[in-house]
Amino acid sequence: MKKTEGLSVTLNIAILPSNNTAMEAIGMSKKVENEIESEFILDNRKVLPHITVYQAQYPNKNVELLKKLVQDLSQGESFEVNLDVIEVSHETFLFWKCDTANVLRELQERAIKIANPLREGLIPAQFANVAGLSEGDKYDIKTFGALLIGSRYEPHITITRLKRKEDAEKAMRILGSSKKLSFKPKALILGYLGQHGTVTDVIESFRFK
């Protein structure tokens, strides 16, 4: 495990897509960057395509227990994920959304049950610069230290984040509003959370049964 600064670290419990799906997402991310300034480009090294299950900030002392609990989460049977709609979220994020919401919501519910107590009330500082927050979003941040929880959970792969909200319409013209693809998850991971919701490295990776 990497050494972390201070007394806490922000981590993501997330699904890694199949290799083919990851390459599709990376290609879309590069396509946007070719024409519009964006905050990051997906790759297979430091900005990993993923579907967030639950991301939060934890005291360093709780990380070893969290790793064991994430392994327990992976013990369920594998399942298929269907990607379809592409849309802009919170003004500048480009989401490739899943329509396998029920299975993933159940997985998130289990993840929150075991992981939320371990964050001990910590909230990532990055939420200070997220625009367009609803009252529900603010509740999720206060209660769970995260966005998109429960009925507001929108499982997705983030293709990129635009530097300017004015470019959202152009980005949608570049990508289109839909791209259908199905895959079985490669793994459930615990990873380091970088800027803009990126996953920058994997601490532990567990395959579903």
C-alpha positions as CSV (number, residue, x, y, z in Angstrom):
1,M,0.0,0.0,0.0
2,K,1.2,3.5,-0.8
3,K,2.1,5.8,2.0
4,T,-0.6,8.5,2.4
5,E,-0.2,12.1,3.6
6,G,-1.8,13.1,6.9
7,L,-4.1,10.9,8.9
8,S,-6.7,10.0,6.2
9,V,-7.0,8.8,2.6
10,T,-9.8,9.0,0.0
11,L,-10.6,5.7,-1.6
12,N,-13.0,4.2,-4.1
13,I,-14.8,0.8,-4.0
14,A,-15.3,0.3,-7.7
15,I,-15.9,-2.1,-10.5
16,L,-13.2,-2.5,-13.2
17,P,-14.9,-3.2,-16.6
18,S,-13.7,-5.8,-19.1
19,N,-10.6,-4.9,-21.1
20,N,-12.7,-4.3,-24.2
21,T,-15.0,-1.9,-22.4
22,A,-12.1,-0.1,-20.8
23,M,-10.6,0.5,-24.3
24,E,-13.9,1.8,-25.6
25,A,-14.1,4.3,-22.7
26,I,-10.5,5.4,-23.3
27,G,-11.2,5.9,-27.0
28,M,-14.2,8.1,-26.1
29,S,-12.1,10.1,-23.6
30,K,-9.4,10.7,-26.2
31,K,-12.0,11.7,-28.8
32,V,-13.4,14.4,-26.6
33,E,-9.9,15.7,-25.7
34,N,-9.0,16.0,-29.4
35,E,-11.6,18.8,-29.7
36,I,-12.4,20.1,-26.3
37,E,-10.2,20.9,-23.2
38,S,-10.9,18.4,-20.5
39,E,-9.5,17.7,-17.0
40,F,-8.2,14.2,-17.7
41,I,-8.0,11.5,-20.4
42,L,-8.7,7.9,-19.3
43,D,-5.9,5.3,-19.7
44,N,-5.0,1.9,-18.3
45,R,-2.2,3.2,-15.9
46,K,-3.1,6.2,-13.8
47,V,-6.7,7.2,-14.8
48,L,-8.5,3.9,-14.8
49,P,-12.0,3.4,-16.4
50,H,-14.3,2.3,-13.6
51,I,-17.8,2.2,-12.2
52,T,-17.9,3.7,-8.7
53,V,-19.8,1.7,-6.1
54,Y,-18.9,3.9,-3.1
55,Q,-16.1,6.4,-2.6
56,A,-15.3,8.1,0.7
57,Q,-12.5,9.4,2.9
58,Y,-11.2,7.1,5.7
59,P,-8.8,7.4,8.6
60,N,-5.6,5.5,7.7
61,K,-6.1,3.2,10.7
62,N,-9.3,1.7,9.1
63,V,-7.9,0.9,5.6
64,E,-6.8,-2.7,6.5
65,L,-10.2,-3.6,7.7
66,L,-11.8,-1.9,4.7
67,K,-9.7,-4.1,2.4
68,K,-11.1,-7.2,4.1
69,L,-14.6,-6.0,3.9
70,V,-14.3,-5.2,0.1
71,Q,-13.0,-8.8,-0.4
72,D,-16.2,-10.0,1.3
73,L,-18.3,-7.9,-1.1
74,S,-16.7,-9.6,-4.1
75,Q,-17.8,-13.1,-2.9
76,G,-21.2,-12.8,-4.7
77,E,-21.8,-14.3,-8.2
78,S,-20.6,-12.3,-11.2
79,F,-23.2,-10.4,-13.2
80,E,-23.6,-8.6,-16.5
81,V,-23.4,-4.8,-16.8
82,N,-25.2,-3.0,-19.7
83,L,-23.9,0.4,-20.7
84,D,-26.1,2.7,-22.9
85,V,-26.9,6.4,-22.4
86,I,-24.2,9.1,-22.5
87,E,-25.1,12.3,-20.8
88,V,-23.7,15.3,-19.0
89,S,-23.9,15.3,-15.2
90,H,-23.2,18.2,-12.7
91,E,-22.6,20.5,-15.7
92,T,-19.1,19.2,-16.7
93,F,-18.9,15.4,-16.2
94,L,-19.5,13.0,-19.1
95,F,-21.2,9.8,-17.9
96,W,-21.6,6.6,-19.8
97,K,-24.5,5.2,-17.8
98,C,-25.4,1.6,-16.9
99,D,-29.0,0.4,-17.1
100,T,-28.2,-2.5,-14.8
101,A,-29.1,-0.3,-11.9
102,N,-30.8,-2.8,-9.5
103,V,-27.9,-5.1,-9.2
104,L,-25.5,-2.3,-8.8
105,R,-27.7,-0.4,-6.3
106,E,-27.8,-3.6,-4.2
107,L,-24.0,-3.8,-4.3
108,Q,-23.7,-0.1,-3.3
109,E,-26.2,-0.7,-0.4
110,R,-24.0,-3.5,0.9
111,A,-20.9,-1.4,0.4
112,I,-22.3,1.5,2.3
113,K,-23.5,-0.6,5.2
114,I,-20.0,-1.9,5.8
115,A,-17.8,1.1,4.8
116,N,-19.7,4.2,5.8
117,P,-19.1,3.6,9.6
118,L,-15.3,3.3,8.8
119,R,-15.0,6.9,7.5
120,E,-15.9,8.2,10.9
121,G,-17.7,11.3,9.5
122,L,-14.9,12.4,7.2
123,I,-15.9,14.3,4.0
124,P,-13.6,14.7,1.0
125,A,-12.5,18.3,0.4
126,Q,-13.1,17.8,-3.4
127,F,-16.9,18.3,-3.0
128,A,-16.3,22.0,-2.4
129,N,-15.8,22.6,-6.2
130,V,-18.7,20.5,-7.5
131,A,-21.4,22.8,-9.1
132,G,-25.1,22.1,-9.4
133,L,-25.6,20.2,-6.2
134,S,-29.2,19.5,-5.3
135,E,-30.6,19.2,-1.7
136,G,-30.4,15.5,-2.1
137,D,-26.8,15.7,-3.1
138,K,-26.0,17.8,-0.1
139,Y,-27.7,15.3,2.1
140,D,-25.7,12.4,0.6
141,I,-22.4,14.3,1.2
142,K,-23.3,15.1,4.8
143,T,-24.6,11.6,5.6
144,F,-22.4,9.3,3.5
145,G,-19.5,11.5,2.6
146,A,-20.3,10.9,-1.1
147,L,-22.5,11.8,-4.0
148,L,-25.1,9.6,-5.9
149,I,-26.3,7.4,-3.1
150,G,-29.3,5.1,-3.0
151,S,-32.1,6.2,-5.3
152,R,-29.8,8.9,-6.7
153,Y,-27.1,6.4,-7.5
154,E,-26.3,6.6,-11.3
155,P,-23.8,3.8,-12.0
156,H,-21.6,4.9,-14.8
157,I,-18.1,5.2,-16.3
158,T,-16.9,8.8,-16.3
159,I,-15.5,9.5,-19.7
160,T,-14.0,12.8,-18.7
161,R,-14.7,16.1,-17.1
162,L,-14.9,19.2,-19.2
163,K,-13.0,22.3,-18.2
164,R,-15.9,24.5,-19.3
165,K,-19.6,23.8,-18.9
166,E,-20.2,25.8,-22.1
167,D,-18.6,22.9,-24.0
168,A,-21.1,20.3,-22.8
169,E,-23.3,20.5,-25.9
170,K,-20.3,20.1,-28.3
171,A,-19.1,17.1,-26.3
172,M,-22.5,15.4,-26.7
173,R,-22.3,16.0,-30.4
174,I,-18.9,14.4,-30.5
175,L,-20.0,11.3,-28.6
176,G,-23.6,11.0,-29.4
177,S,-26.3,10.2,-26.8
178,S,-26.0,6.4,-26.7
179,K,-23.5,3.6,-27.1
180,K,-24.7,0.1,-26.1
181,L,-22.2,-2.4,-24.7
182,S,-22.5,-5.3,-22.2
183,F,-19.7,-6.9,-20.1
184,K,-19.0,-8.9,-17.1
185,P,-16.9,-7.0,-14.5
186,K,-13.2,-7.7,-14.4
187,A,-12.9,-7.2,-10.7
188,L,-14.1,-5.3,-7.6
189,I,-11.3,-3.0,-6.4
190,L,-10.3,-0.7,-3.6
191,G,-8.5,2.1,-5.3
192,Y,-7.0,5.5,-4.6
193,L,-9.3,8.4,-5.5
194,G,-7.7,11.2,-7.5
195,Q,-9.0,14.6,-8.7
196,H,-12.4,14.7,-10.5
197,G,-13.4,11.3,-9.3
198,T,-10.6,9.4,-11.0
199,V,-9.1,6.2,-9.8
200,T,-5.3,6.6,-9.9
201,D,-4.1,3.2,-8.6
202,V,-5.4,-0.1,-7.2
203,I,-4.7,-1.1,-3.6
204,E,-6.5,-4.5,-3.8
205,S,-8.4,-6.3,-6.6
206,F,-10.9,-9.1,-6.1
207,R,-12.6,-11.2,-8.8
208,F,-16.2,-12.0,-8.5
209,K,-17.1,-15.7,-8.3
